[in-house]
């Protein structure tokens, strides 16, 4: 499928969701997928609310804040920012460092993330969310999307979810990003030894660190001062960086 045809299919999906769902919002991270998704939604309706989860120090890359400000100004966004009840450090102190997938430590991060977004959605009366999830990202997301489809009702969240990029590949995303002149987070080009297709935005001190090889080493190399500050509180991080 050509990028033009894939784009049109996503625009059609967005239009149908806006017609059927009560006041949805766009949930973004400022990564490549959510930036393309936001661009697509704004081609249909620029008034759709845009919400960003700010995980705070040690969670968000410092570069994200400057990139956020640039996008907000250039696109004229009225950005809504939500934050977790517990900071990353407070979560790790309470639950432990998340070394394994599916652990209670990893679940604690997901719980804070979803609680912040869902509480804002329910407070504002949003009936659903656009998210940049793609089936090609992981086997788990592939099973979810091919089972439920690109639009589904998340029972535990009491929200409808629309995934306009559900069947896009990483290559498709980059082709469209280049073709449409969509701003790109600097994280994708900071390491000249890595192709941008292999880079993900993620969080700076990755949750489920054992499932993200090299994440801590990248954090330590790019921001040694912040890494040392976090490792002073959690010395075990040095064994994996």
N, C-alpha and C positions, 0 to 999 in steps of 0.2 A: 504494500500500500504506500502511495506517495505521501510526502509530508503534507501536501495540500489536502489530500483526501482524508488523512488522519486528523488533521486540524479541523476540517469540516465536521467529521464524525464527533469530535469532542465538543465542538460548538453546539451541535444538535443536542447532545446529551445535556449540556449545561442549560440550554433553553428549556428543555422538557423538565428538568429538575426545578428551575425557577418558576415554572408554571404550576408545578404540582406540590412543591414544598413551601411551607409558611416561613417567610423571612429567613432564608439560610445565610450563613456567613462563610467567608473564606479563611481557613486556618493555614498560616504560612510559617516557614522557618527561615526564609530567605535563601534556601538552597536552590539548586537548578530546577528541580521538579516543581517546587511550590512557586517559583518565579514564573515559570511557563504557565502553570495552572492559573495563577493570578492574572497574567496577561490575557489568557483565553477568556476567563470570566468577565474581565473588563471590556472585551470586545462585544459582549452581549449586554452587560449592564454595569456601568461604572459606579453605581450607587450601592452595590452589595458590600456590606460591612467586611472589614479585614481585621483579623485578630492574630496576634503573635504571642507565643509563650516565651517569656524571658526567664530563662533558668538562672540568670545571675552569674556571679563570679565563680570561676572554675567550670561552669557549665557552658556558657556562651563564649565563643572566640572573641577576643577584643576587636578583631576586624569586623565582626558582624554589626557592631553598633554604628560604625562609620558608614558601612554599606547600607544599613537600614535608613540612616538619615538621608543618604543620597537618593534612595528609591522613593522615600516619602516625599521629598522635595520635587523630584523629577516627575513623579506620577500623581502628585497632588493627593496623597492618601491621607485619610483621617484614621490613622492606625490606632487600634485598641490593643493595649498591652496587658497581659495577665501574668501573674507570678505565682510560684508555688507557696504553700503554707510553710514548708520547711526548706531551707537552703540546702544545697548539695552537701555541704559539710555537716549540717544538722541531720540530714538523712543518713549519712554514713556513720555518724556517731550513734544514732539510734538503732539502725538496722545492720550496719556493717558495710564494708566495701563490696560492691556487686561483681564477684569474679565469675559467676556461672549463669548461663542462660536459664530462665525459668525459676531462679532463686527468689526468696523473699526479699532479698536486697534489691534485685532488679525490679521486682514487682512494686517496691516502694517508690521508685522513681516514676514508673508508669502511672501509679496511682496519683502522685502529686501533679503530674503533667495533665492527666485526663480530668482530675478534679478541678483544676484551675480553668481549663477550657470549658468544661461542661457547666460549671457553676455560672460562668459568664453568659453562656448560651441560654440557660434557663432564666437567669436574672433579666436578660434583655428580651426574652420571648422568641429567640431564634428556634426554628423548627428543625434545622439541619446544618450540616457543614460540608463544604467542599474541601477535600484533602488531596494531597499530591501522591497518594499511594499508587505503586505500580506492581503488577504481578511479577515482573522480571527482577524485582529487588531481592526476593528471597522465596524459598519453597513455601514458607508459612503464608506469605502474602499471596502467592500464586494460588494456593489451595483456597484461601479465603475468597479471593475475587472470582475465581472460576466456579466456585460453589455458589456464592451469593449474587454475583454479578456486580457491575460497576455502581449500582445504586442499591442500598440495603438499609434496613432498620436495625440499629444497634440497640438491642433491648436493654442492656444494663446501663446504657447512657441515655436512653429515652430520646434518641436523635436519629434522623435520617442522614445517611452519609452518601455523598456522591464523589466518585473517583474519576475525573475526566481523562486522566492519563493511564487508566488501568491497564491498557494493552500496548502502551508505548515502550520501546526499548530505550536503553541509555543512549544509543546512537541516534535514535529518532529525536530524543529530547535535545541533544546538542545541535543537530541539524536545524531544528526549529528555532532554537535559541539564537543561532547565528543568523538564520534567514530573517527573523523578525527583529533583530537588534535588541534583544532582551538583556538588561544588565546582568553581569555575572559576578558572584561573590568572589573576592580575591583568594579564598582558600583553594580554589581549583587550579590556580596558576602559581602558587607560592613555591612549589617544589618542582624545579625544572627537570628533575630526573623521573618524574611521574607524569604519565599521560592524564589529562583531565578526566577521561572516561573512567579512570580507576579511583578517583578521589570522591569521597562523600563528605558532606558538611559535618554531620554528627554533632556530638557535644565535645567540648575540649577535654575534660576528664571523662572519657567514655564510660557510660554505664555498661555493665557486663563486659568488663575489661578483657577477660579471657576470650571472649567471642569476637574481639576486634584486634587482631594481631598488629602490633606496631603503633597502636593508638597512643600509648603513654610515651613512647620514644619520640613520636612526632610532637606531642605536647611539650616534652622536655626540651627538644631542640628549638622549637619556635618561640617558646615563652619560658625560658629557664627560671626567671624570677618567680613567676606564678607557680611553676611546678615545685620549686623548692619550698615555697610557702605552704602548699598543700601537703607535700611530703613530710614537712616538719610535724604535721598533725597525724599523718598516716604513713609512717616510715616504710611499710611494706610495699608502697608504690615503687620505691627505688629498685626493688628486686625484679621488677618487670619493665623497667625503662632503660 
